[in-house]
Each structure stands twice: as C-alpha cells, then as structure tokens.
Amino acid sequence: MYRLTSGHRASVVVATVLTLVGSALGLAQPLVAKHAVDASGRGQVMWPLLLGLAALFVTEAVTGAAGRFVLERMGEGVVRQLRHGLVARLLRLEMREYDRQRGGDLISRVTTDTTLLREVVSQAL
C-alpha cells in the first residue's frame, strides 16, 4: 500500500488532517449541546451556544466531506496509475499468453482487481 500511494502522499496527509479535524469537531458537539441544555434548564436561552453548535455541525460536515473527497480522488488516481501500468504490461505479453487466456478474462481481471484496490485505498485507508 505504501508503494502504491507513493505519488499521492500529500493527498493522504491532507485527507488525514481533514478527517481528524472533522472527528474533533464531531466530538466537541455533545459538549456544546450539554451546555445549551443545561442553560435552557435554568430558563436561559443561550443563542451563542446554539449558533456555535450549528457552526460546529456545518464545519464538521464540510471538513469530513472534503476529507472523503480528497481520499476518493486519491484512490481514483492510484487506480488510474495502476491500470495504465497493467495495460502496458498486457500489451507487451507474448501471443502465446493470449492463446492460453481469453482476452476478456485478462481485461476483466485488470478492471475488477483495480476496482477492489480503489475501494481499499479510498475507504479503508
């Protein structure tokens, strides 16, 4: 995995930072909600707390979405790079290899395997 993402290190770092910031914002929401509920229990309406909670929610959603976008884009880049390499290798195979395998099987394997790799890179990473 380390070798496959060699040209995409900056994207991995950006996606990691965005995901961590989004997670931290998501963890802060219950604390702000607790203070808002406690204040309303005392009969006070704390508009700054409610606005802060809404801002936390929106910021967390945007940050998380941006992190997922960067990670998905990086996964697509890894798959594109890998498919180019595999197709170049298929084009250099000797004809007897094509006689042993059906052409559709080779292309199907390239497509299926790289699609599975994209899922691993973009979701599991």
Secondary structure per residue as TSV (DSSP state, phi and psi in degrees):
chain	resnum	aa	ss	phi	psi
A	1	M	-	360.0	-38.3
A	2	Y	T	-61.5	-41.7
A	3	R	T	-70.4	-36.8
A	4	L	T	-67.3	-31.3
A	5	T	T	-97.3	19.9
A	6	S	G	-61.8	-36.5
A	7	G	G	-87.5	4.1
A	8	H	G	-126.2	28.1
A	9	R	H	-63.3	-40.2
A	10	A	H	-62.8	-39.3
A	11	S	H	-65.1	-38.6
A	12	V	H	-63.8	-42.7
A	13	V	H	-65.4	-46.5
A	14	V	H	-62.2	-45.2
A	15	A	H	-63.4	-39.3
A	16	T	H	-64.8	-45.3
A	17	V	H	-63.6	-45.6
A	18	L	H	-62.1	-40.4
A	19	T	H	-66.7	-41.7
A	20	L	H	-66.1	-40.5
A	21	V	H	-64.9	-43.1
A	22	G	H	-61.7	-39.5
A	23	S	H	-65.9	-41.7
A	24	A	H	-63.6	-41.0
A	25	L	H	-64.8	-37.7
A	26	G	H	-66.1	-33.7
A	27	L	H	-74.6	-25.4
A	28	A	H	-77.7	-23.1
A	29	Q	H	-58.7	-46.8
A	30	P	H	-61.9	-31.7
A	31	L	H	-66.4	-44.2
A	32	V	H	-67.5	-39.2
A	33	A	H	-63.1	-38.7
A	34	K	H	-61.1	-45.3
A	35	H	H	-64.6	-37.5
A	36	A	H	-66.2	-41.2
A	37	V	H	-68.3	-41.7
A	38	D	H	-61.5	-41.6
A	39	A	H	-66.5	-39.5
A	40	S	H	-70.1	-27.7
A	41	G	H	-67.4	-28.1
A	42	R	T	-86.9	2.6
A	43	G	T	88.1	9.3
A	44	Q	-	-101.5	145.0
A	45	V	-	-107.1	115.8
A	46	M	-	-102.0	84.1
A	47	W	H	-60.0	-38.9
A	48	P	H	-61.0	-36.6
A	49	L	H	-67.6	-41.1
A	50	L	H	-66.5	-40.9
A	51	L	H	-66.3	-38.0
A	52	G	H	-63.9	-39.3
A	53	L	H	-64.7	-42.6
A	54	A	H	-64.2	-41.5
A	55	A	H	-64.5	-40.3
A	56	L	H	-60.7	-44.1
A	57	F	H	-61.7	-47.9
A	58	V	H	-65.7	-43.3
A	59	T	H	-64.4	-40.9
A	60	E	H	-64.2	-41.1
A	61	A	H	-65.1	-43.6
A	62	V	H	-67.5	-43.5
A	63	T	H	-64.9	-44.4
A	64	G	H	-63.5	-41.5
A	65	A	H	-65.4	-40.6
A	66	A	H	-64.2	-40.9
A	67	G	H	-63.0	-43.3
A	68	R	H	-65.6	-38.0
A	69	F	H	-62.4	-46.6
A	70	V	H	-62.0	-41.1
A	71	L	H	-67.1	-41.9
A	72	E	H	-64.7	-41.2
A	73	R	H	-64.4	-40.1
A	74	M	H	-64.0	-40.7
A	75	G	H	-60.7	-41.5
A	76	E	H	-63.9	-38.2
A	77	G	H	-65.5	-40.4
A	78	V	H	-63.7	-43.9
A	79	V	H	-65.1	-41.6
A	80	R	H	-60.9	-45.5
A	81	Q	H	-62.7	-43.5
A	82	L	H	-67.7	-41.9
A	83	R	H	-64.0	-39.5
A	84	H	H	-60.2	-42.9
A	85	G	H	-65.7	-41.8
A	86	L	H	-68.3	-41.1
A	87	V	H	-66.1	-39.5
A	88	A	H	-60.9	-38.4
A	89	R	H	-67.9	-41.2
A	90	L	H	-61.6	-37.0
A	91	L	H	-69.3	-22.2
A	92	R	T	-94.0	-1.8
A	93	L	S	-65.4	152.6
A	94	E	-	-75.5	156.2
A	95	M	H	-63.6	-30.2
A	96	R	H	-65.2	-27.9
A	97	E	H	-66.8	-38.0
A	98	Y	H	-69.7	-29.5
A	99	D	H	-70.6	-33.0
A	100	R	H	-74.7	-34.6
A	101	Q	S	-112.8	151.7
A	102	R	-	-79.3	142.2
A	103	G	H	-59.4	-39.2
A	104	G	H	-65.0	-32.7
A	105	D	H	-65.3	-41.2
A	106	L	H	-64.5	-45.9
A	107	I	H	-67.0	-38.6
A	108	S	H	-62.9	-41.3
A	109	R	H	-63.8	-42.6
A	110	V	H	-61.0	-45.2
A	111	T	H	-68.0	-48.5
A	112	T	H	-66.6	-46.3
A	113	D	H	-64.3	-41.1
A	114	T	H	-72.1	-30.7
A	115	T	H	-66.3	-42.0
A	116	L	H	-63.7	-37.8
A	117	L	H	-64.8	-38.9
A	118	R	H	-59.8	-41.5
A	119	E	H	-62.5	-41.4
A	120	V	I	-65.2	-45.6
A	121	V	I	-67.1	-46.9
A	122	S	I	-82.6	-23.3
A	123	Q	I	-109.2	-42.5
A	124	A	I	-83.6	-24.4
A	125	L	-	-66.4	360.0
